[in-house]
Amino acid sequence: MVYIKNFIDGFEGRLVHEGATYRKACLAGGVVMATALEASTALAHSPKGNWTYPPACCHGDQVSGECEKIPSLAVTPRPDGYVIILRPGDHRKVTHQNRYFVPYDVILPSGDDNFHICLHPTEEHENCFFAPADAM
């Protein structure tokens, strides 16, 4: 960070007499940075629809990411939470039958009418679970 600060301070010193040019350069840099951030967000792992998985839940992209829609038949409500039983084909990371229990107080609302689960770091570990609003 010191190197960057020294570079910027030196750059600013050369452009003090050209204040308008310096401000335009900073504005252009800000626009480029915002565009790059927006582009990286567009590539983030997300389900279909108008919502995205939180970054803490999702690692990867549409092909390798840990979050995915799961069949509602795999989800069973209990008085204290949901039991989820996933079999190969229910989620791209599942290679053998897995059973998960998710208490109601840690369930996240899904942005659609489907259940979603994020499996990380392995298929045996449920990282985040999303339920439709009418199921919560």
MOSULTA-V340069 format. One record per backbone hydrogen bond with DSSP energy under -0.5 kcal/mol. CO is the residue of the C=O (numbers start at 0). NH is the residue of the N-H. If there is no record, write none. Layout:
co=(CO/CO)
nh=(NH/NH)
//
This chain:
co=(0/1/2/3/4/5/6/7/8/9/10/12/14/15/17/18/19/20/21/22/23/24/25/26/27/28/29/30/31/32/33/34/35/36/37/38/40/44/53/53/56/58/59/60/65/67/69/70/71/73/75/77/79/80/81/81/82/83/83/85/86/90/90/92/93/97/99/101/102/103/107/114/115/116/116/117/117/117/121/123/124/124/127/128/129/130/131/131/132)
nh=(4/5/6/7/8/9/10/11/12/13/14/15/17/18/21/22/23/24/25/26/27/28/29/30/31/32/33/34/35/36/37/38/39/40/41/42/43/52/56/57/58/65/44/64/118/116/114/73/74/84/82/80/103/77/83/101/75/85/99/97/89/88/93/94/88/85/83/81/105/106/130/69/129/67/118/119/126/127/124/125/119/126/117/107/115/109/134/135/135)
//
